[in-house]
């Protein structure tokens, strides 16, 4: 492994679709610099990979044979000292497979470098042993990463926060001042208060949320890396990229948003998800969703989706259902398998929802109130399972997006010029929501949604929907921000990729 460096770039993603998709797009962008990417995944995720990746001439998909993850797996169980024995076994299988692949493929040369998702940081020792430079990749945004670090620094520097105080953080925008509620929210989650049942708190924190008084976890997970990559660009988060560059002793590159090629080629028109993402089961086809949207006036539909991994409590789902039923707004509501239940959804690792009417509720933790479908009629479309999110967001009838503010959903909404109604659930989503509402000014927060000690109620949701759908200033800013992407993949991100490759090839 001490031989000549090859042009090959290894990419090791984490298992959730919010990680797989950006990593897959990163491989394609490397190809524009005449680099071959090798995308390393466990075999059970083969069906989750976009089909066009398998056909790409400069991308090779390598499948490592592993047993499927346990049914109770969540993203928080895969890295760090708290991993369960079953996950240790899967780490072992994956690690052995990677080592075997490296020894067989790279006997006389070594890859240029490996891009490791920060949630796969347990694998770094394998690549260090093989003398392969490591680049850590954040599929989340720079704001969340910077704010987590700033929160830790505030504690280390003994900056005490009293209720009502919001000290400025040198190097970060004034609108992103660290608040008392920011630190209290993290502290309560750290001690495990709440849960995900009816009436309690919400699901546990995402890895990377700081443990007060201890180093931020991402600092540990990027130790030994040559550089950091973040799924963002200067147009969205320049101050936060600059802040991170000033805090860590290594280059920080914004290389996003890592959206599908079809998006960049279809800016200003409807994007078809089926062209770039795996076809997952749903009770509606993409054509049926388009037909429904075509029947609605421009900017009249509120799109409601909490992504594939997190959501409100069952009690809050009831409040949301009542709000949508009583509102006069047209809506699309996506309900994922396992919605409202503790832990990950049933389809997180590739199992399917079903479109068979006799089994349509199988695997779902939440069912809308009886009679809701009849009450809303054609005003509402309730999708169970997979939804063509980019198509919905890029359609002219969509006027707002009630979102958990996961980073992928956030950048998709921004890139489509759709105002966001933020309902963050855990971890970095609170900072993504703050970025959208306080810094970019392209959305609103659902009342009480940023305070995990409170349950979001029907009137909160209804008030939030009216705010985001009626605010023309927010809509104008969202449309203007979308305009920054009309030229395609951001020039600053393309330049960052080029600089990274040039540095590491030397």
C-alpha positions in Angstrom: 0.0 0.0 0.0 3.0 2.3 -0.1 3.0 2.5 -3.9 2.0 5.1 -6.4 -1.3 7.0 -5.7 -4.1 6.1 -8.1 -6.8 8.5 -9.3 -9.4 6.4 -7.6 -11.5 8.1 -4.8 -13.2 5.9 -2.3 -16.6 7.1 -0.8 -18.0 5.4 2.3 -21.6 6.7 3.1 -23.7 6.1 6.2 -26.8 3.9 5.7 -29.7 6.3 5.8 -31.1 7.7 2.5 -30.2 11.3 3.7 -26.6 10.1 3.6 -26.6 7.7 0.6 -28.1 10.3 -1.9 -25.6 13.1 -1.2 -22.6 10.7 -1.2 -23.8 9.2 -4.5 -24.0 12.7 -6.1 -20.6 13.5 -4.7 -19.2 10.5 -6.7 -20.7 11.9 -9.9 -19.1 15.4 -9.3 -15.7 13.7 -8.8 -16.1 12.3 -12.3 -16.1 15.8 -13.8 -12.5 16.0 -12.7 -11.7 12.7 -14.5 -11.6 10.8 -11.2 -13.1 7.3 -10.7 -15.1 7.0 -7.6 -15.6 3.7 -5.8 -18.9 3.8 -3.7 -18.7 1.3 -0.9 -22.0 0.0 0.6 -23.3 -3.0 2.6 -25.0 -5.5 0.3 -28.4 -5.0 1.8 -28.5 -1.4 0.6 -28.2 -2.3 -3.1 -31.8 -1.5 -3.9 -31.5 1.9 -2.2 -28.9 3.3 -4.6 -30.1 5.5 -7.5 -30.1 3.3 -10.6 -28.1 5.8 -12.7 -25.2 5.4 -10.3 -24.7 1.8 -11.5 -24.6 3.0 -15.1 -22.1 5.8 -14.6 -18.9 5.1 -16.4 -16.6 6.6 -13.7 -18.5 5.2 -10.7 -18.1 1.7 -9.4 -20.4 0.4 -6.7 -18.8 -2.1 -4.4 -21.1 -4.2 -2.2 -19.7 -5.6 1.1 -21.5 -8.7 2.3 -23.1 -8.0 5.7 -26.1 -9.2 7.6 -29.0 -6.7 7.7 -29.0 -4.3 10.7 -31.2 -5.2 13.7 -34.9 -4.2 13.5 -34.4 -1.7 16.4 -31.5 0.0 14.7 -31.3 3.8 14.6 -28.7 6.1 13.2 -27.5 6.8 16.8 -26.6 3.2 17.3 -24.0 2.9 14.6 -21.0 4.9 16.0 -19.5 5.6 19.3 -19.0 3.6 22.5 -22.7 3.0 23.0 -23.1 0.8 19.9 -25.0 -2.5 20.6 -23.3 -5.9 20.2 -25.3 -6.6 17.0 -24.0 -3.3 15.5 -20.4 -4.2 16.6 -20.9 -7.4 14.6 -22.0 -5.5 11.5 -19.0 -3.1 11.9 -16.8 -6.1 12.1 -18.3 -7.6 8.9 -18.1 -4.3 7.1 -14.6 -3.7 8.3 -13.4 -7.1 7.2 -15.0 -6.6 3.8 -13.3 -3.2 3.3 -9.9 -4.6 4.3 -10.3 -7.5 1.9 -11.3 -5.2 -1.0 -8.4 -2.9 -0.3 -5.8 -5.7 -0.2 -7.2 -7.2 -3.4 -7.7 -4.0 -5.4 -4.8 -1.9 -4.4 -1.8 -4.2 -4.1 0.8 -1.8 -5.8 -1.0 1.5 -5.6 -3.3 3.3 -3.1 -6.4 5.4 -3.8 -6.0 9.2 -3.9 -8.1 9.5 -0.7 -11.2 8.2 0.9 -14.3 10.3 1.8 -15.8 9.0 5.0 -19.2 10.0 6.2 -18.7 11.3 9.8 -21.2 8.8 11.0 -18.9 6.0 9.7 -15.9 7.3 11.6 -15.3 3.9 13.2 -13.8 2.9 9.9 -11.0 5.4 9.9 -8.5 3.1 11.5 -8.8 0.7 8.5 -7.8 3.5 6.0 -5.1 4.8 8.3 -3.6 1.4 8.4 -3.7 1.3 4.6 -2.0 4.8 4.5 -5.0 6.3 2.6 -5.6 10.0 3.3 -9.0 10.5 4.9 -11.5 13.3 4.2 -14.4 13.6 6.6 -17.8 14.4 5.0 -20.8 16.1 6.7 -24.1 15.5 4.9 -25.5 18.1 7.2 -25.0 21.9 6.8 -22.2 24.2 7.9 -24.5 26.2 10.2 -25.4 23.2 12.4 -21.8 22.1 12.5 -20.6 25.6 13.5 -23.3 26.2 16.1 -22.6 22.8 17.8 -19.0 23.8 18.0 -19.8 27.3 19.2 -22.1 25.9 21.9 -19.3 23.7 23.2 -16.8 26.6 23.1 -19.3 28.8 25.1 -19.3 26.3 27.8 -15.6 25.7 27.8 -15.0 29.5 28.0 -17.4 29.7 30.9 -19.9 31.9 29.1 -22.9 31.4 31.4 -26.3 31.9 29.9 -29.3 33.2 31.8 -32.8 33.0 30.5 -33.3 35.8 28.0 -29.6 36.2 27.2 -28.3 35.6 23.7 -24.5 36.3 23.5 -23.0 36.9 20.1 -20.5 34.5 18.8 -17.4 36.1 17.3 -17.3 35.2 13.6 -21.0 34.2 13.3 -24.0 36.3 12.2 -25.8 38.3 14.9 -29.1 36.6 14.0 -27.5 33.2 15.0 -26.7 34.3 18.6 -26.5 31.3 21.0 -29.6 31.4 23.2 -30.5 30.0 26.6 -33.1 27.7 25.1 -30.4 26.3 22.7 -28.3 25.1 25.6 -31.2 23.9 27.8 -32.6 21.9 24.9 -29.4 20.1 24.3 -28.9 19.5 28.1 -32.3 18.0 28.5 -31.9 15.7 25.5 -28.5 14.6 26.8 -30.1 13.3 30.0 -32.7 11.4 28.0 -35.8 13.2 29.1 -38.9 12.7 27.0 -39.5 9.9 24.5 -41.6 9.4 21.5 -44.9 8.2 22.8 -48.1 10.1 23.2 -47.7 13.2 25.3 -44.0 13.0 25.9 -41.0 14.7 24.5 -39.6 13.8 21.1 -37.2 11.3 19.8 -33.6 11.3 21.0 -30.8 13.5 19.8 -28.8 12.8 16.7 -25.1 12.0 17.0 -23.2 15.2 16.9 -25.4 17.1 19.3 -22.9 18.3 21.9 -22.6 16.9 25.4 -22.1 20.1 27.5 -18.6 20.3 28.9 -17.2 17.7 26.6 -15.6 18.1 23.1 -18.2 18.2 20.3 -18.5 14.7 18.9 -17.8 15.7 15.4 -14.3 17.0 16.5 -13.5 13.5 17.7 -15.0 11.9 14.6 -12.8 14.1 12.3 -9.6 13.6 14.1 -6.8 12.5 11.7 -8.7 13.7 8.7 -6.9 15.7 6.0 -9.9 18.0 5.2 -13.6 18.4 5.9 -16.3 18.4 3.2 -19.7 19.9 4.0 -22.9 19.5 1.9 -23.4 23.3 1.3 -22.1 26.3 -0.6 -20.9 29.8 -0.1 -24.3 31.2 -1.4 -26.1 29.6 1.6 -23.6 29.4 4.4 -20.4 31.4 3.7 -20.1 32.8 7.3 -20.4 29.4 8.8 -17.8 27.8 6.5 -15.5 30.7 7.3 -16.1 30.2 11.0 -15.3 26.5 10.8 -12.2 27.2 8.7 -10.9 29.5 11.5 -11.6 26.9 14.2 -10.1 23.7 12.8 -6.6 23.2 11.7 -7.5 21.7 8.3 -9.2 22.9 5.1 -13.0 23.1 5.1 -14.7 22.8 1.7 -18.4 23.5 0.8 -19.2 21.0 -2.0 -23.1 21.2 -2.1 -25.9 21.2 -2.4 -25.5 17.6 -3.6 -28.8 17.4 -5.4 -29.5 15.0 -8.3 -28.2 15.8 -11.8 -31.8 15.9 -13.0 -32.5 18.8 -10.7 -29.7 21.0 -12.1 -30.8 20.2 -15.6 -34.5 21.0 -14.8 -34.2 24.2 -12.9 -37.4 26.2 -13.5 -39.5 23.2 -14.4 -40.9 20.1 -12.6 -38.2 17.7 -11.5 -39.1 14.0 -11.8 -37.7 12.0 -8.9 -38.2 8.7 -10.7 -35.3 9.7 -13.0 -32.7 9.8 -10.2 -34.0 8.0 -7.1 -35.0 4.5 -6.3 -38.6 3.7 -6.8 -40.0 2.9 -3.4 -43.5 1.6 -2.8 -46.3 4.1 -2.1 -50.1 4.3 -2.3 -49.8 7.0 -5.1 -47.7 6.9 -8.2 -45.7 10.0 -9.2 -48.0 10.6 -12.1 -51.0 10.6 -9.8 -49.4 13.1 -7.6 -48.5 15.4 -10.5 -52.1 15.1 -11.8 -53.4 16.2 -8.3 -51.0 19.1 -8.2 -51.9 20.2 -11.7 -55.5 20.6 -10.5 -54.6 23.2 -7.9 -53.9 26.9 -8.3 -50.3 28.2 -8.1 -48.7 28.4 -4.6 -51.9 27.0 -3.0 -50.6 23.7 -1.6 -48.9 23.2 1.8 -46.6 20.1 1.6 -46.1 18.3 4.9 -43.3 15.8 5.4 -41.0 14.8 8.2 -38.6 12.8 6.1 -37.8 9.1 6.6 -36.2 9.0 10.0 -37.9 11.3 12.5 -41.3 12.8 13.3 -43.5 14.3 16.0 -45.1 12.3 18.8 -48.4 10.4 18.2 -50.2 13.1 20.2 -48.7 15.8 17.9 -49.6 13.8 14.8 -53.2 14.0 16.0 -52.9 17.7 16.4 -51.4 18.0 12.9 -54.3 15.9 11.5 -56.9 18.1 13.1 -55.1 21.3 11.9 -55.0 20.0 8.3 -58.6 18.9 8.4 -59.9 22.2 9.8 -57.7 24.4 7.6 -59.1 25.6 4.2 -55.7 25.0 2.6 -55.0 22.2 0.1 -52.3 19.9 1.4 -50.1 16.9 0.6 -49.2 14.9 3.8 -46.6 12.2 3.7 -46.8 9.6 6.5 -43.8 7.3 6.7 -43.8 3.8 8.0 -43.4 3.7 11.8 -44.5 7.4 12.1 -45.0 8.4 15.7 -43.3 5.3 17.1 -40.0 5.3 19.0 -37.0 4.4 16.8 -36.4 4.4 13.1 -39.1 3.8 10.5 -39.8 0.4 9.0 -38.4 1.3 5.6 -35.2 3.0 6.8 -33.1 0.1 5.6 -35.0 -0.8 2.4 -38.2 -2.6 3.5 -41.2 -1.4 1.5 -44.4 0.2 2.3 -47.2 -1.5 0.4 -49.8 -0.1 -2.0 -52.1 -3.1 -1.5 -55.3 -1.6 0.0 -55.9 -4.6 2.2 -52.4 -4.1 3.7 -51.9 -0.3 3.4 -51.7 0.2 7.1 -49.2 -2.6 7.8 -46.1 -1.3 9.5 -47.4 2.2 10.2 -47.4 3.6 13.7 -49.8 6.4 12.9 -53.2 6.4 11.1 -55.1 9.6 10.5 -58.4 9.9 12.4 -61.3 7.9 11.0 -63.3 10.0 8.5 -60.5 12.5 7.8 -60.2 11.4 4.2 -63.9 11.9 3.6 -63.8 15.3 5.4 -61.0 16.8 3.3 -62.0 15.1 0.0 -59.9 16.2 -2.9 -58.4 19.1 -0.9 -55.9 16.8 0.7 -53.6 14.0 -0.6 -52.3 11.6 2.1 -49.3 9.7 0.9 -48.2 6.6 2.7 -44.6 5.5 2.0 -42.4 7.1 -0.6 -43.2 10.6 -2.0 -41.6 12.3 -5.0 -40.4 15.2 -2.9 -38.4 17.1 -5.5 -41.3 16.9 -8.0 -43.7 18.2 -5.3 -41.4 21.1 -4.3 -40.6 22.1 -7.9 -44.3 22.1 -8.9 -45.8 25.6 -9.2 -48.8 24.6 -7.1 -46.7 24.1 -4.0 -46.6 27.2 -1.8 -45.1 26.1 1.4 -43.3 23.1 3.1 -44.0 22.1 6.6 -40.7 20.3 7.3 -38.6 18.8 10.2 -35.7 20.7 8.6 -33.4 17.8 7.9 -30.6 19.2 5.8 -31.6 17.5 2.5 -35.2 18.6 2.8 -34.0 22.1 3.7 -31.7 22.6 0.7 -34.3 21.0 -1.6 -36.9 23.6 -0.5 -34.4 26.4 -0.8 -33.3 25.3 -4.2 -36.9 25.2 -5.4 -37.8 28.6 -3.9 -40.4 27.2 -1.5 -40.9 28.9 1.9 -40.4 26.6 4.9 -42.6 26.1 7.9 -40.1 24.6 10.4 -41.0 21.9 12.9 -37.5 20.6 14.0 -37.5 17.3 15.9 -33.9 16.7 17.1 -30.2 17.5 16.7 -29.0 19.6 13.8 -32.6 20.2 12.7 -33.0 23.0 15.3 -30.1 24.8 13.8 -31.2 24.3 10.2 -34.6 25.7 11.2 -32.9 28.7 12.8 -30.8 29.2 9.7 -34.0 29.2 7.5 -36.0 31.5 9.8 -33.4 33.9 11.3 -30.5 34.1 8.8 -31.9 33.3 5.3 -35.4 34.7 6.2 -37.2 32.2 3.9 -39.5 30.6 6.4 -41.3 30.6 9.8 -41.2 28.4 12.9 -44.3 26.5 13.9 -45.2 28.2 17.3 -43.7 26.2 20.2 -41.9 23.8 17.9 -38.5 25.0 19.0 -39.3 24.3 22.7 -39.2 20.5 23.3 -40.8 21.0 26.7 -44.1 21.9 25.0 -46.4 19.9 22.8 -47.3 21.4 19.4 -51.1 21.9 19.3 -53.6 22.2 16.5 -53.8 26.0 16.7 -50.0 26.3 16.5 -50.0 24.3 13.3 -52.9 26.3 11.8 -51.2 29.6 12.7 -47.9 28.5 11.2 -49.6 27.4 7.9 -51.3 30.7 7.6 -48.0 32.6 8.3 -46.0 30.8 5.7 -48.6 30.7 3.0 -49.6 34.4 3.4 -46.2 36.0 3.8 -45.3 37.5 0.5 -42.0 39.0 1.7 -40.8 35.5 2.8 -42.0 34.1 -0.6 -40.1 36.8 -2.5 -36.9 36.1 -0.6 -37.3 32.3 -1.2 -37.7 32.9 -4.9 -34.7 35.3 -5.0 -32.6 32.7 -3.2 -33.6 30.1 -5.7 -32.3 32.4 -8.4 -28.7 31.9 -7.1 -28.9 28.3 -8.4 -30.3 29.0 -11.8 -26.8 28.7 -13.2 -26.6 25.1 -12.0 -24.2 23.5 -9.5 -22.6 26.4 -7.6 -19.3 27.6 -8.9 -17.9 27.9 -5.4 -18.6 24.2 -4.8 -17.1 23.1 -8.1 -14.0 25.1 -7.2 -13.8 23.5 -3.8 -13.9 20.0 -5.3 -11.1 21.0 -7.7 -9.0 22.4 -4.9 -9.5 19.3 -2.8 -8.4 16.9 -5.6 -5.4 19.0 -6.5 -4.2 19.2 -2.9 -4.6 15.5 -2.2 -3.2 14.3 -5.5 0.1 16.0 -4.5 
